Amino acid sequence: MSLRSLYRDIDSLRAAGARIEGERGYGYRLIEDYSLPPQTFDRTEIEALALGLAEVKHMGDPALTKAAISVIAKIAATLPDKGDQQLFHAISQVYRPDARFSSGADLQFIREACWKENALSIRYSDKGQSVTERTILPLAVMYTDKTLTVLAWCCLREAFRMFRTDRMTEIRLAGTSFRPRRASMLREYLAELNSSEKESHPAPLEVN
């Protein structure tokens, strides 16, 4: 084994949670009797993981790209035998010369607001190009075939709405929290969307 491979494997083990002290050129020491449970994925499951993470890497979101690379390393570190090679050299591949989505909005900022259940103030340009000031309660980021939207409660319309991220010209914290309502509100919104889809109506909840 080359030193380069050894250092790479040590980094992968650390990323997976192994407590290893030391540094390159000086040596390493495993703290306590720490063992990583082997992952029992079959080949098709590994292919699914590789394909899904590859798609995430090409979303056009730098934070998700970095996270997907980290997840691959963590999974590979816990795969037994030749599983890591099956992951890194998967049969299923994704080719996208350009990022799937391009958005001027700070998606990590929006995700943080969802996680922390903080209201957002946004400037939003609708289909008719008129710009309005909105306060929204962000519930989730939805990746569709053609657009990237934020599922939210619109305080102006007092209803659930979808806001396209490419039409958000300004995003800032509103200074209020809607904790702990996000999970229940998201369930309600998704139920409305599913009900609308089953009735074969055009999406009445989306901002045009």
Long-range contacts (C-beta under 8 A, 24 or more apart in sequence): 9-77, 11-73, 12-73, 12-74, 12-76, 12-77, 13-77, 15-70, 15-73, 15-74, 15-77, 16-73, 16-74, 16-77, 16-78, 17-74, 18-77, 36-77, 36-78, 37-78, 38-78, 38-79, 38-80, 39-75, 39-78, 39-79, 39-80, 39-83, 41-79, 41-83, 43-86, 46-79, 46-83, 46-86, 46-87, 46-90, 47-86, 47-90, 47-91, 47-92, 48-92, 49-75, 49-87, 50-87, 50-90, 50-92, 51-90, 51-92, 51-93, 51-94, 54-90, 54-92, 54-93, 54-94, 55-94, 55-100, 57-94, 58-94, 58-96, 58-99, 58-100, 59-99, 59-100, 59-101, 59-143, 60-99, 60-100, 60-101, 60-102, 60-103, 61-101, 61-103, 61-107, 61-108, 63-107, 63-108, 63-111, 64-107, 100-143, 101-143, 101-147, 101-148, 102-166, 103-148, 103-165, 103-166, 104-165, 104-166, 104-168, 104-169, 105-165, 105-166, 105-168, 105-171, 106-171, 107-141, 107-148, 107-165, 109-171, 110-138, 110-141, 110-150, 110-165, 110-171, 111-141, 113-138, 113-173, 114-138, 114-139, 114-140, 114-141, 114-182, 116-177, 116-179, 117-177, 117-178, 117-179, 117-180, 117-181, 117-182, 118-173, 118-174, 118-176, 118-177, 118-178, 119-155, 119-173, 119-174, 119-175, 119-176, 119-177, 119-178, 120-152, 120-171, 120-172, 120-173, 120-174, 121-170, 121-171, 121-172, 121-173, 121-174, 122-163, 122-168, 122-169, 122-170, 122-171, 122-172, 123-168, 123-169, 123-170, 124-163, 124-167, 124-168, 124-169, 124-207, 125-167, 125-169, 126-167, 126-207, 126-208, 127-208, 128-208, 131-169, 132-156, 134-163, 135-174, 136-161, 136-163, 137-178, 137-181, 137-182, 137-185, 139-182, 139-185, 139-186, 139-189, 140-186, 141-165, 149-206, 151-186, 151-189, 153-178, 153-185, 153-189, 154-207, 159-205, 160-188, 160-189, 160-192, 160-205, 161-205, 161-206, 161-207, 162-203, 162-205, 162-206, 162-207, 163-207, 164-207
